[in-house]
Amino acid sequence: MPDLLPLLPLVLGLVPDGLRRALAQAGVPCRDQRSAPTAGRFVLFDSREVPRPAIAEGQVVIDVDRLRIAFDADPFAALEDERSCRCEWQISGLRVREAVARVDKVRIRERLLAGLRAMLEAAGGAWLQVAAFPFPYRSVFNFRIDHDDYDRHDFAATLDATAGHEAAISHYLCAADFVGRRDELARLQGQHIGSHGFRHHTFRDAADNRWNIHRGIEALRDEGVEPVGFAAPHGRFNRGLLAALSELDVSHSSEFGLAYDELPFFIGDVLQIPIHPICLGICLEAARDGRGDDLSPDAAAQITLDHFQEVAREAFLAGEPILLYGHPTGRLGRYPRVLSGVLDFVARFDGVWRATLAEWADWWRARAGAKLSVMREGERWIVHAEGLSHSYRTAAEMWRGETVATLPLDQPLTAFDPGDLAFQRRPLRRARPTPRQVGSEGWRESLRNYLDWERVTPIEEIDADTLRHWAKRTLRRIKA
């Protein structure tokens, strides 16, 4: 006889938004308790916020507050942290620095969901989730190229290095550098092009970001290019940027100031695609600034390639995305072997989807539309699926402890015996170096942040409509 209540979806009472986001990233079927009070057997709630909820007959309550015990700080709050800070990594003798998300969200999410999975399994539940990649892939690979500060030689050398790998390349263009350059843009015909703004700066204010992004999109359209998606200059994220992207109906945004080395997630109606934050540019900067063992630029370039390959290998083995990035001018264009080297390296992996970030975003939205419920009839498990994509093959992953098995979901109803599945242990990713925060914000940096200081906007384009704009324009004129 079948169970009266499905093991999945999980029923979410009042739980932290960070947990909701983590479950959605993992693809775990969930429904809100208010809209479906008897949709599943297991009801999650947070006893720090509400008393034990009323439940239907046969339901089991799980208090997610117990998950906090394994952490020094509240993991749910950490997943919602939107701050960034300057961090340093040790990469083969180089101390590389970048401003990235203050919290390494993927580590927290993985620990948090592993704890919840153990609680559910102990209560007789199951952990089945929509796979992160279309079947039969086990990973996705993309190299994002941010085009700013255009240089003819480096632009051409970078594109030459991508020859034969265009399916896994996404180009994000700073439009001010490509106005009137239709011949150069013709080399990108048929490839994915996104917006990198008009001027190469991520502003604090929504209005400034809206103008910069809109102007960049329109400038590319005037050159015959229809950009899809956005990548913020310097990888920054803030609420002003989010408001602008939402108002302009931009499909996705790719940064590392909100999260890095992480699965995509929705923040509002904008899909955020985190990437790996270490690139050739910051490795060359570390060598130039003496943050290494007297390494030459050539040596720093080789270290970058070695690092890219290590990150790619371990992300592939762990079943995680391989999303890297870099810049042509003075970097990939001067050391194209770094780009061609990692592209050739990943091409040897079986089961990797080589996709643009536009395709990755399209799949992720399609994946979010899949709604699963799981029943058990003796030894058989029944998966009911609604909203499956017609463009991609959707798969489910069933976890047992630390092992996982994959099965395609080609029909609205799939029946299987877990004993017939090939469960395998998925290795942890080791090549995710742990950064340390460096420096503290002094008064000069605080002033620069307040002024939203930058030098890419021509002085005459800075309006004096606010005190901040007036002060920035005045100081720019003094320093001119």
N, C-alpha and C positions, 0 to 999 in steps of 0.2 A: 504494500500500500504506500502511496506517496505521502510525504509529510504534508501537513495542512498548510504550513507556511514555508515559503521559499527560504533557502539559506542565504540567498542574495536576491535582491539588493539589500545592502545595509540601510537601516532606517536612521536618519540623522535627526536627532532632537536639537536642542540648543548646544552646539559644539563650536569651537573656535573656527574662524574663517581659514586660518592656516591649515587646519586638518582637512577642511573641505577641499581646499586647493590641492593638497598633497594626494588625497584620494582620487581627485579628478586627473591629476598628472599620471598616477599609476594605472588609471583605467578601471578602478574598482567600482562595480555597480552600486549606486546609492540613490535613495529617494528621501525627500524631505518629509518628516513626520506630519507636518501640518497638512500637506496635500495628500498623503497616503498613510493613514495611521496604522493600517495592518498590512503593509506591503511586504514585510519581511520578518524573519524570526528575530534578528538581532537589532536592538535599539541602542544607539550610542547617545550619551549625554555627558555633560561636564558638571560634576557636583560642585565645583567652585562657583558656578553661575546659577544653577537651578537645583531644586530638590529632585529626588528620584521621580521620573515621569510616570504617568499612568500608562499601562500597557494592556494589550489585548491578550486573551488566553493563548498560551503557547509561546509568547515572546520572551526573550531573554535580554536583560539590561546589561550594558557594558559601560562602565564609568571611565571615560578617557583621561580623567584627572590622574589615574594611576600611572599613566605613561610618563608623567612629569618626573617621577621618582628617579629615573635613570639619567636625568640631565641636571647640570649645575644651574642652568637658567631655563626659564619657560620656553620649551621648544616651539609652542604654537606662536608665541609672540615673535620668536626669532624668524619664523617663516614669513611673517608679515612685515619684518623690518625692511624699510626701503632706503636706508642710509648707505652711503658708500664711504670708503676711506682709502688712504694710500697704503699699499701693501708691498711687501718685498718677498721674493722667492729666491731660493738657491737653485740655480740651474747649471750644473757641471762647471762650477767655479765662477759663474756670473751671478751677481746679485741684481736681479731685474725688478723694476718697480712699475706699478700701475695703480690707478685709482679704480677699485672694483667694489662690488657689494661687500658690505661690512660683515655679513654672515655667509658662511659657506652652506647654502641652503640644501644642496644635494646630500651632504653628509647627515644633516639633521633629519631630512625627509626619510632617508633610507632607514636610519635607526628607529625613527618614530613608527613607521609602518611595519617594520619587522617586529616591534613590540606589540603593536595592535594585532598583527597576524597571529602571534603566539597566544594572545589572549582569546582570540576567536577560536583557534584550533583547540585550545584547552576547554572551551565551552561547547565543543561539538560542532563548530562552524567550519566553513571552507573559505579558501582564498582563491578566487578566480577573477582574472582581470583582462580587459581588452589589451592586446599586445600593443606596444608602442610603435611598431613598424608594420607596414602591410605584409601579409604573408606572401612569400616565405622568408622575408628578410629578417636578419637579426641585428642590424644596425643601419645607420644612414650616414653618408659622408657628404659634406659640402665644404668648399673653401670660399669664403666670402672675401671679395676684393673691394676695398674702399678707395675710390678714386678722388683724390683731392691734391691740390698743388701740382697740376698737370705738367708732365715733362714728356715730350714727344718720344725720345729714345726709350725711357723707362716704361712708358705705356706700351710701346710696340714689343719690347723684350718680355714684358709680363704676359701679354697675350700669346706670344710665340711659345712661352713655357706651358701654356694651358692647352695647346693644340692636341686634339684627341680626347680631352677630358672635359669638354665644354658642358656636358650634362651635369657635372658636379660643381659648377662655378656659378656664383652670383655676384653681379657687379652693382655696387651702390655708388652713384655718381653725385659729386658735389657740382651742381649745375653751373655755378659761376665759372668753372674751369672749362666748360664744354659749350658755352654759347658761341655759335658761329663755327663749330668744329664738326660739321656733318660728315666729313670724310673719315675722321677718327671714329665717330659713332657708328659709321657703317660697318666697321670691323666687329661690332657687337650685335649685328643683326641676327635675330633668331635666338639670342641668348637672354637669360633673365637679367633685367636691369631694374634696380630699385633706386629710391631717392636717398641722397645723403645730405639733403638740404640745399639751399642756394649758397649761403655762406657757411664755412666750416666751423660752426659753433653751435652748441646746445645751450639755449638760453634758459633763464630761470622762469620768466613770465610766460604764461600761456599765449598772450597776444604776440609777443616777439617770436615764439616758436611757430605759431600759426602762420605768421607772415613769412618766415624763413622757409618753412616746409611747403606752403602753398606756392610761393614764388619759385622754389626749386622744381616742383612738379610741373608748373606751367611752362617754365623755361625749357625743360626737357621735351614737353609736348610740342613746343614751338620748333624744336629740332627734329621732330618726327619720332620721338620715343615716348612710349607709354609706361611709366615706371610702376612697378608693383612692389609695395612694401617700403620700409624705411629703416635706415640704420643711423643712430644718433652719432654725430661727431664726438670723438673721444670716448665712446661707449657709455656716455652718461645717461642717467634717468632721473626724472623728477616729475612731480605732479603737474607742473606747467607743460611739460612735454606730453604727458598722457592726455591732458585736456585737449591739446591741439590735435593730436593724432586721432582722438575720438571724434572731434568735431569735423575733421577732414575725411573721416571714414577710411583711414589707412588700414589695410588688411592685417599687417603685422609689423612689428618693430623688433630689431635685433640689437641687443646691448650686452654689457657685462656689469653695468653699474647697479642693476637690480638683482641679478643672479648670474652665475657662470657655471659652465660644465653641467647644466641641468636640463631636464626635459622642459618643453614649452608649457606655458600656462596662460590663462586669460587673466588680465587685470582690467576690470571693467569689460568693455567690449573689444579691447585691443589684445591680440595674441602676442605675447612676448616670447621671443626665441633667443635664449641665452647661448653664448658661444664660449669657447676657451679664450681666456684673456691675454695669454702670452703670445707675442708675435715677434717677427724679425726686428721690427723697429725698436722695441724696448731692449732687446738683446744687444743691438748695435749701440744704443745709448749707454748701456751699462759698460760696454767695452771702452767707449769713448770717454766716459766719465771716471774711469779707473775703478769701477766696481767689479773687479775681477783680477785674475792673476796675470796682469800685463798682456791681455789677449788682444790680438789683432782683429780688425773687422772681419777678415776671412775666417778666423777661428770662431768668432761669434756667430757668423752665418752657419758654420758647420754645427755648432752647438744647437742652434735653432732647429736645423733639419733633424738632428738626432732626437731632440725633444719632441718635435712634431711626430716623428715615427713612433716613439715610445708611447706618447699619448694615444695615437691612433691604434696601435696594437692592443693596448690594454683596454681601451674603450670598446673595441671590437670583441675581445674575449669576454668582457663583462656585459655585453649586450646593451651598450649605451651609444648615444649619438657621437659622431666624430665631426665636430663643427669648429673649423679653424678659420683664421683670417689674417690679412696683411694689407700692406699698401705698396703700390708700384714705385712711386717717386723716391729715389734714394735708398730703396730697400729691395723689394722683390725684383724691380727692374735692373738693379745693379748686381743682384745675386739670384738670378732666375733658377739656379740649380736647387735652391731651397724649395721653390714652388714645384718644379718638375719632379724633384726627388720625392716629395711626399705624395704627389699625385700618382706617380708610378708605383710607389710603395703600397698605397691603399688599393690600387687596381688589382693587386694580387690576392686580395682577400675575397673569399667566397661568401655569398650571403649578405653583401653590403649594398644597400640601395644608394646609388649615386644620383643625387637629386639636387635641384636648386632649392633655395630657401622658400621660394614661392610654392613649389610643389610640396615641400615639407609642411608649410603652413596650411595648404589645401587639404592634405591628408589629416592633419591634426584636427581641423574643423570637422572633417568627415567622421573621424574617430569619435569625437565628442558627441556625435549624433546617435551612436550605437547604444541601445538600451538593452541590458541583459537581465534575465532572472534565472536562477538556478534552483532546481528541485532535485530531490534524491528519491529514487524508487529502488529500495534494496541496494544492490551493488551498482545499479545504473544511475548515471547522472543525466539530467535533462536540462539543456540550455535553451531557453527561449530568447530569441534575438529580434529586436525591432530596430529600424532605422539603419540597417547595414548599407554601406556605400555601394553604389553601382560602378564606381570608378576604380576602387581598390578592393583587394581581398582582405577581409578582416579576420584576425585570429584571436583566440583566447589563450591565456597562459594560466595553468593551474599550478599552484604552489603547494608543496608538502614539506613543511620544515624549511630547509635551505635548498631544496631541489625544486625544479620547475619543468613542466612539460607543455608543449605547444600543440594546439589543434586548430585547424581552419574552421571558420564559421561561414559556410557557403549557403546555408539554408536557414530559414527562420527557426527551425527546431533541429537541434543536434543532440543525439543520445550517445553516451559512451560509458565504458567501464574504466575507471582510473587505473586498474591493474593492467590494462592493455596499452597504457601510455608509456613513452620512454622518458622517464624523469632523469634529469641531469643536474649536477651541481654547477651553478654559475659562479665563476671565480670573481672575487672582488677586484676592483680597479685599484692598482697600487700607484700608478703614475699620475696621481692627482696631488701635486706637491702642496704642502700646507703653508700658506703665507703667514707672515707676521706683520702687524701694523707698524708703520714707521712714521716717526715725527708726530708732532702735535700742531694743531692749527694756531699759529700766532696771530698777532694783530694785523700783520700785512696780508696774510692769507685770508683772514676774516674780512678785511676790507675789499680784497679782490673778489671774494664770493658775493659780498653785498652789492658791489658795483656790477657784477656779472661781467668782469673784465675780459676783454678780447681786443684783438687788433685786426680782425679780418673784415669787419664792417667798415666801409669808408666813413670818415667822420661826418660828411655831409648827409649820410643816411641815418644818423642817430638823432632821433627827435628829442627835444627837451621837454617832453610832456609829463615826466615825473622827475622827482628829485634825483633818483638813481641815474636816469638817462642823462639828465643835465650834468651831474657830477662826472659821469664817464666821458661825455663829450668834451667837457672842459679839460679834464686831465689828459685826454688823448691829444687835444690841441697843444697843451703845454709840452707834452713829450714828443710831439711831431718834429 
